[in-house]
């Protein structure tokens, strides 16, 4: 092992304490500068946002890989309780380990006993007086990470091409490229902005106004029914369906004006923008 450590194939052994509970002796509240705490609030809020957002992305990715619906509220409550317990015991914030969850699911494991075994093994590793990482070749960790990364690349960059539209697949590729060029945070932010722009442009083109033929079901006299029948060509019924927001207002106005007969003296005022003569 010493020769492997010198070659860089195995991690160096670190000095360890036989008493694992001594880790809590490092937390000394009387040494805390409490006046600095308000300056950390922006960082705390940023970390809160990142963990909540990343947890939602993890749940969505796990849900897509499993092929069944998950309860986002339940999963986020689980993450929140786990982070609260970790913080009160001196640990770090975190979220789901997406790679481990997917790896375990694809091995066919469906029992909660797996989580209990992982928890007990981690407690055992914490109680050991030595670090087990110093006895495991680095090649093992690299091989596992390489397998998971290649599997995710095949799922999201190759298999996803037949599951989403061409524009959405282009956004996936663009987000992947931006993450590699500018980092995770900047790449994800740019990907979200591009997705928002695509959503607005896509739904702005969707037809919202639909002309329908409806008749009154009220029983009337013969004279009234005949009068309504004569007025029927002058009545237009339009139904608005789908998303109606600022991006589709012009299209809605054009569809409405194209469905009615505009008097000659109002044509220049009410004509759709695309049909107006140039100034």
C-alpha positions in Angstrom: 0.0 0.0 0.0 2.9 2.4 0.7 4.1 1.9 -2.9 0.6 2.5 -4.2 0.4 5.7 -2.1 3.7 6.9 -3.5 2.4 6.3 -7.0 -0.8 8.2 -6.2 -3.1 5.3 -6.7 -4.3 5.2 -3.1 -5.1 8.2 -0.8 -2.7 9.1 1.9 -3.6 8.1 5.5 -4.7 10.9 7.6 -4.3 11.2 11.4 -7.4 10.0 13.1 -8.9 10.3 16.6 -10.0 7.0 18.2 -12.9 8.8 19.8 -15.4 9.9 17.1 -17.4 12.0 19.6 -14.5 14.4 19.8 -15.7 16.0 16.6 -18.3 18.0 18.6 -15.6 19.4 20.8 -14.7 21.7 17.8 -18.0 23.5 18.2 -17.4 26.2 20.9 -20.2 28.8 21.0 -18.2 31.2 23.1 -15.8 31.7 20.3 -18.5 32.7 17.8 -18.6 36.3 16.7 -22.4 36.9 16.8 -22.2 40.4 15.4 -21.1 39.0 12.1 -24.2 36.9 11.8 -26.4 39.5 10.0 -23.8 39.8 7.3 -24.3 36.1 6.6 -28.0 36.3 5.9 -27.6 36.9 2.2 -25.4 33.8 2.0 -27.9 31.8 4.0 -30.7 32.9 1.7 -28.7 32.0 -1.3 -27.9 28.6 0.1 -31.5 28.1 1.0 -32.5 28.9 -2.6 -29.8 26.7 -4.1 -30.7 23.7 -2.0 -34.5 24.1 -2.6 -34.0 24.5 -6.4 -31.5 21.7 -6.7 -33.7 19.4 -4.6 -36.6 20.1 -7.0 -34.3 19.3 -10.0 -33.2 16.1 -8.3 -36.8 15.0 -7.7 -37.7 15.8 -11.3 -34.7 13.9 -12.6 -35.4 10.9 -10.4 -39.1 11.0 -11.4 -38.2 11.0 -15.1 -35.7 8.1 -14.6 -38.2 6.1 -12.6 -41.1 6.7 -15.1 -43.7 7.4 -12.4 -45.1 10.4 -10.5 -43.5 11.5 -7.2 -44.9 13.7 -4.5 -42.7 16.8 -4.7 -44.1 18.2 -1.4 -43.3 15.1 0.5 -39.8 14.8 -1.0 -39.0 18.5 -0.2 -40.3 18.0 3.4 -37.9 15.1 3.7 -35.0 17.2 2.5 -35.9 20.0 4.9 -36.1 17.6 7.9 -32.8 16.0 6.9 -31.1 19.3 6.6 -32.5 20.5 10.0 -31.2 17.3 11.7 -27.8 17.7 10.0 -27.5 21.3 11.0 -28.4 20.7 14.6 -25.8 17.9 14.8 -23.1 20.0 13.2 -23.4 18.7 9.7 -23.6 20.3 6.3 -26.6 21.1 4.1 -27.4 18.8 1.2 -30.0 17.2 -1.0 -30.6 13.9 -2.7 -27.6 12.1 -4.1 -29.1 11.7 -7.5 -26.4 9.4 -8.9 -26.7 7.0 -5.9 -30.5 7.0 -6.1 -30.6 6.2 -9.8 -27.8 3.6 -9.5 -29.7 1.8 -6.6 -33.0 2.0 -8.5 -31.5 0.5 -11.7 -30.1 -2.4 -9.7 -33.6 -3.4 -8.9 -33.6 -2.5 -5.2 -37.1 -1.5 -4.1 -36.9 -2.0 -0.3 -36.4 0.7 2.3 -34.0 -1.7 4.0 -31.4 -0.3 1.5 -31.6 3.1 3.2 -31.3 1.6 6.6 -28.2 -0.4 5.6 -26.6 2.7 4.1 -27.3 4.7 7.3 -25.8 2.0 9.5 -22.7 1.6 7.3 -22.1 5.4 7.4 -22.4 5.4 11.2 -19.9 2.5 11.3 -17.5 4.5 9.0 -17.9 7.5 11.3 -17.1 5.4 14.4 -14.0 3.7 12.8 -10.7 5.0 14.1 -9.2 4.9 10.6 -10.4 6.3 7.2 -11.4 3.5 4.8 -10.7 5.8 1.9 -7.0 5.3 2.6 -7.3 1.6 1.7 -9.5 1.8 -1.5 -7.8 2.5 -4.8 -8.8 5.8 -6.4 -9.5 3.9 -9.6 -12.6 2.4 -7.9 -14.1 5.9 -7.3 -13.2 7.1 -10.7 -14.7 4.0 -12.4 -18.0 4.4 -10.5 -18.2 8.2 -11.4 -17.3 7.5 -15.0 -20.1 4.8 -15.3 -22.7 7.1 -13.8 -21.7 10.1 -15.9 -21.7 8.1 -19.1 -25.1 6.6 -18.3 -26.5 10.1 -17.6 -25.0 11.5 -20.8 -26.6 8.7 -22.8 -30.0 9.3 -21.1 -30.1 13.1 -21.4 -28.1 13.8 -24.5 -28.9 10.8 -26.7 -32.0 9.0 -25.6 -33.8 12.3 -24.8 -33.8 13.3 -28.5 -36.8 11.1 -29.2 -38.7 12.2 -26.0 -38.8 15.9 -26.5 -39.3 18.4 -29.3 -36.5 19.6 -31.4 -36.4 23.0 -29.8 -36.4 21.5 -26.3 -33.6 19.1 -27.3 -31.6 22.1 -28.5 -32.1 23.8 -25.2 -30.8 20.7 -23.4 -27.6 20.7 -25.6 -27.2 24.4 -25.1 -27.5 24.2 -21.4 -25.0 21.3 -21.3 -22.5 23.4 -23.4 -23.0 26.5 -21.2 -22.5 24.5 -18.0 -19.1 23.2 -19.3 -18.1 26.7 -20.5 -19.2 28.9 -17.6 -19.8 26.6 -14.7 -22.9 25.0 -13.1 -24.6 28.1 -11.7 -24.2 30.3 -14.8 -25.0 27.5 -17.2 -28.2 26.6 -15.3 -29.2 30.2 -15.1 -28.7 30.7 -18.8 -30.6 27.5 -19.6 -33.6 28.6 -17.5 -33.6 32.0 -19.2 -33.6 30.3 -22.7 -36.4 27.9 -21.6 -38.5 30.9 -20.4 -38.0 32.7 -23.7 -38.9 29.5 -25.6 -42.0 29.1 -23.5 -43.2 32.6 -24.2 -42.5 32.4 -27.9 -44.1 29.0 -28.2 -47.4 29.8 -26.4 -47.6 33.2 -28.1 -47.9 31.4 -31.4 -50.5 28.9 -30.1 -54.1 29.6 -31.4 -56.2 31.0 -28.6 -59.3 32.3 -30.4 -61.7 29.8 -31.9 -65.0 30.6 -33.7 -67.9 28.4 -32.7 -71.6 28.1 -33.6 -73.9 28.2 -30.6 -77.7 28.6 -30.4 -79.9 29.6 -27.5 -81.8 26.8 -25.8 -84.5 29.1 -24.4 -88.0 28.4 -25.7 -89.4 31.5 -27.4 -92.4 32.4 -29.6 -92.3 31.8 -33.3 -91.9 35.5 -34.0 -89.0 35.8 -31.7 -87.3 32.7 -33.0 -87.7 33.9 -36.6 -86.2 37.3 -35.6 -83.2 35.6 -34.0 -82.8 33.4 -37.0 -82.6 36.4 -39.2 -80.0 38.0 -36.9 -77.9 34.8 -36.7 -75.5 35.8 -39.5 -74.7 39.0 -37.6 -73.8 37.2 -34.4 -70.3 35.8 -33.8 -69.3 33.6 -30.9 -65.6 33.3 -30.1 -64.1 31.0 -27.5 -60.7 31.7 -26.0 -58.7 28.7 -24.9 -55.2 28.1 -23.7 -52.7 30.5 -22.2 -53.6 34.2 -22.5 -50.8 36.6 -21.5 -49.0 39.7 -22.8 -47.2 37.7 -25.5 -50.4 36.6 -27.3 -52.4 39.8 -27.0 -51.6 41.0 -30.6 -52.4 37.6 -32.0 -55.7 37.5 -30.2 -56.6 41.0 -31.5 -55.8 40.0 -35.1 -57.9 36.8 -34.8 -60.9 38.7 -33.3 -60.7 41.4 -36.0 -60.4 38.9 -38.8 -63.6 37.2 -37.6 -65.8 40.3 -37.8 -66.9 42.7 -40.6 -65.5 46.1 -39.8 -67.4 49.2 -41.1 -65.5 51.1 -43.8 -65.0 54.2 -41.7 -63.3 52.2 -39.0 -61.1 49.9 -41.1 -58.0 52.1 -40.7 -58.5 52.2 -36.9 -59.4 48.6 -36.1 -57.5 46.8 -38.8 -54.9 44.3 -37.6 -51.3 45.7 -37.4 -50.2 43.3 -40.2 -52.9 44.6 -42.5 -52.5 48.3 -41.9 -51.0 50.3 -44.8 -47.5 51.7 -44.1 -47.4 55.3 -42.9 
